[in-house]
């Protein structure tokens, strides 16, 4: 491809609308890659925290001491927030002299369910934007392509003798818009699918912990009531 048909020159020669389409898609791509790296780190941290917490929790650690240790931290997130919410509600109900094991389990389960919903919302941050970019970017690029080709043929129609050399630059600059649309959409869709799967796995792990922790609290309540 000659220097006259380089990517930068084609961009400069494109119409104002096609330039706007390209810049919009470039902005989408930059924003998506920024969010991809941010989500990748956040989900990896959540997975590592889940593993570390479960190792400590199932090692037989004292729940009261574990609660005191975690609640003293400035930032609580992930599975630790579920544990803190559940144990805090458990302690509050026990202090109210409500010794019904079922009431304790229902209360702690509701508290952990609220915490779970909040954590899943945090894990899904930016995922809707990735899904939107993956869905609309090809169409935005296609719109720029159609507009550019339409202008090229209109200009070509005004020429007495039409040649491929006359129409090629216009078509090439228009097709770049489609390429940029795919360049923005493909990573967004792949990242969205991967991160959604990871969030679902974390949510399932959190849900399993909720059920197991509720059973532990139920047994403690029943044992205390019998004692």
C-alpha positions in Angstrom: 0.0 0.0 0.0 1.4 3.4 -1.0 2.1 6.2 1.4 -1.0 8.0 0.2 -3.1 5.0 1.5 -1.6 4.7 4.9 -3.9 4.5 7.8 -3.2 8.0 9.1 -3.6 9.6 5.7 -6.9 7.7 5.1 -8.1 9.0 8.5 -7.2 12.5 7.5 -9.0 12.2 4.2 -12.1 10.7 5.6 -15.3 12.8 6.0 -16.1 14.4 9.3 -18.7 11.8 10.2 -16.4 8.9 9.4 -13.7 10.6 11.6 -16.2 10.9 14.4 -17.1 7.2 14.1 -13.5 6.2 14.2 -12.7 8.4 17.2 -15.8 7.0 19.0 -14.7 3.4 18.4 -11.1 4.2 19.4 -12.5 5.7 22.7 -14.6 2.6 23.2 -11.6 0.4 22.7 -9.4 2.3 25.1 -12.1 2.4 27.7 -12.8 -1.3 27.3 -9.1 -2.3 27.7 -8.8 -0.1 30.8 -11.8 -1.9 32.3 -10.6 -5.3 31.2 -7.3 -4.9 33.2 -9.2 -3.5 36.2 -11.8 -6.3 36.2 -9.1 -8.9 35.8 -7.3 -7.7 38.8 -10.5 -7.3 40.9 -11.7 -10.8 40.1 -8.3 -12.3 40.7 -8.1 -10.6 44.1 -11.6 -11.8 45.0 -10.7 -15.4 44.1 -7.5 -15.3 46.1 -9.4 -13.8 49.1 -12.0 -16.5 48.8 -9.3 -19.2 48.9 -7.4 -17.7 51.8 -10.6 -17.1 53.9 -11.9 -20.6 53.4 -8.6 -22.1 54.4 -8.7 -20.0 57.6 -12.4 -20.6 58.2 -12.3 -24.3 57.8 -9.1 -24.7 59.8 -11.2 -24.5 63.0 -10.5 -20.9 63.8 -12.6 -19.3 66.5 -15.4 -17.4 64.8 -15.5 -14.6 67.3 -11.8 -13.9 67.0 -12.1 -14.2 63.2 -15.0 -11.7 63.2 -13.0 -9.3 65.4 -10.0 -9.5 63.2 -11.8 -8.9 59.9 -14.2 -6.2 61.2 -11.3 -4.2 62.4 -10.1 -3.7 58.8 -10.8 -0.5 57.0 -12.0 -2.2 53.8 -14.1 -5.4 53.9 -15.1 -7.0 50.6 -15.9 -10.3 49.0 -16.7 -13.3 51.1 -15.4 -11.6 54.2 -18.2 -9.1 54.0 -20.7 -12.0 53.9 -19.1 -13.5 57.0 -19.1 -10.2 58.9 -22.7 -9.5 58.0 -23.9 -12.9 59.0 -22.0 -13.1 62.3 -22.9 -9.5 63.2 -26.6 -10.3 62.8 -26.1 -13.6 64.7 -24.6 -11.8 67.6 -27.3 -9.1 67.6 -30.1 -11.6 67.7 -28.4 -13.6 70.4 -28.1 -10.4 72.5 -31.8 -9.7 72.1 -32.5 -13.0 74.0 -34.2 -14.5 70.9 -33.0 -18.0 71.2 -35.0 -19.6 68.4 -32.5 -21.3 66.2 -34.7 -20.9 63.1 -35.1 -17.1 63.8 -31.3 -16.8 64.1 -30.7 -18.7 60.9 -33.4 -16.6 59.0 -31.9 -13.4 60.2 -28.3 -14.2 59.4 -29.3 -15.6 56.1 -31.1 -12.4 55.2 -28.1 -10.3 56.2 -25.8 -12.4 54.2 -28.1 -12.3 51.2 -28.0 -8.5 51.2 -24.2 -8.6 51.4 -24.1 -11.1 48.6 -26.2 -8.9 46.3 -23.9 -6.0 47.0 -20.7 -8.0 46.4 -22.1 -9.4 43.1 -23.0 -5.9 42.0 -19.4 -4.8 42.7 -18.0 -7.8 40.8 -20.1 -7.0 37.8 -18.9 -3.4 37.6 -18.2 -2.4 34.0 -19.5 -5.7 32.6 -22.7 -4.0 31.1 -20.5 -1.5 29.4 -18.4 -4.2 27.8 -21.5 -6.0 26.7 -22.8 -2.8 25.1 -19.6 -2.1 23.3 -19.5 -5.6 22.0 -23.0 -5.3 20.7 -23.0 -1.9 19.1 -19.4 -1.3 17.9 -19.7 -3.4 14.7 -22.9 -1.5 13.8 -21.3 1.8 14.5 -18.3 0.8 12.3 -20.7 -0.4 9.6 -22.5 2.9 9.7 -19.2 4.7 9.1 -18.4 2.3 6.3 -21.8 2.7 4.6 -21.5 6.5 4.9 -18.0 6.6 3.5 -18.7 4.3 0.5 -21.9 6.3 -0.2 -19.9 9.5 -0.4 -17.3 7.8 -2.6 -19.8 6.7 -5.1 -21.5 10.0 -5.1 -18.1 11.7 -5.9 -17.4 9.0 -8.4 -20.7 9.7 -10.2 -19.6 13.3 -10.8 -16.5 12.1 -12.7 -16.6 11.7 -16.5 -14.2 8.8 -16.4 -14.3 6.6 -13.3 -11.2 4.5 -12.4 -10.4 2.2 -9.5 -7.7 4.6 -8.4 -10.3 7.3 -7.9 -12.6 5.2 -5.7 -10.1 3.0 -3.9 -9.1 5.6 -1.2 -12.6 6.4 -0.3 -13.6 2.8 0.0 -10.5 2.0 2.0 -11.1 4.8 4.5 -14.7 3.6 4.9 -13.7 0.0 5.5 -11.3 1.1 8.3 -14.4 2.1 10.3 -15.7 -1.5 10.1 -12.3 -2.9 11.1 -12.2 -0.5 14.1 -15.7 -1.6 15.1 -14.5 -5.2 15.1 -11.3 -4.3 16.9 -13.4 -2.7 19.7 -16.1 -5.4 19.8 -14.1 -8.6 19.8 -12.1 -8.0 23.0 -15.1 -6.6 24.7 -17.2 -9.7 24.0 -14.4 -12.1 24.9 -13.8 -10.3 28.2 -17.5 -10.0 29.0 -18.0 -13.8 28.6 -14.9 -14.7 30.6 -15.6 -12.3 33.4 -19.3 -13.3 33.6 -18.3 -16.9 34.0 -15.8 -16.0 36.8 -18.5 -13.9 38.6 -20.9 -16.8 38.4 -18.4 -19.1 39.9 -17.6 -16.7 42.7 -21.4 -16.1 43.3 -21.9 -19.9 43.6 -19.0 -20.2 46.0 -20.4 -17.3 48.1 -23.8 -19.0 48.1 -22.4 -22.3 49.2 -20.6 -20.6 52.0 -23.8 -18.9 53.1 -25.6 -22.2 53.4 -22.7 -23.9 55.3 -22.3 -20.9 57.6 -26.0 -20.8 58.3 -25.9 -24.5 59.2 -23.0 -23.9 61.6 -24.8 -21.0 63.3 -28.0 -23.1 63.5 -26.1 -25.9 65.3 -24.5 -23.4 67.7 -27.9 -21.9 68.4 -29.5 -25.3 68.9 -26.7 -26.4 71.2 -26.9 -23.2 73.2 -30.6 -23.6 73.6 -30.3 -27.2 74.8 -27.5 -26.3 77.2 
